[in-house]
């Protein structure tokens, strides 16, 4: 496992491997709890392992003084509407005890650099409307909300029902 140094001497990053699937699930459960949606996190270690193996998703861990304290889970996207590619962050968390130490900024800077290195023109993510501290953090980095649309989703049952119509 290659550690990626950052400007903070005690903080390094590393990409997840399929063997880290359990850690990804653990961080997603922490994120779900923080977001008051713990019951919505149904990812399994086996499912995340397959996403990582098939490179349908990636994760980066933040390590502070030897302890795993943060993560970003993301995937590649593209848009025919604007003709651009990007990275979409699906999960991002810094442990409560280490927030406000600049670690989140370092991880977002890394994600921005990674997006540019991969030829992407954007980095996107969602944030719950009630989560004012996190919204302020993102705005402090220069992010803006795209609030001119609502995201819709087919869950597995609706996906199967709709596919059956074809």
C-alpha angles and dihedrals in degrees: 000000000000115000116215113216120224133195088267109081094215097043125080134164133217136182118246122246125207087263088065093063091110090054091051090052090047092053091045089053090051089049091048090052091049090049092049089243103102091136090058094061103093098152115133130209089244092051094049090045089057092048090052093045093049090043091236088131138015136198137203122200126210115219120196118189089339095311125112102239107156147020145188121205114196147155139201118265138179136195126213088191093068100013095236138122126221149162120258118208109214097174132021127167141158114193113259095244092059102042118120093034096102095257094119090052089052091051092048090048089052091049090049091051091047091051091052092046089054092051095254123150098202147028118209140180141157129247129190113251094234094053097096098164091055093043089054090049092053092045090050087060091052098259119146133202121250098210101158095097142040119228114233126197141192111218117210095275094049090043091055093044092050093045089053089063091066 
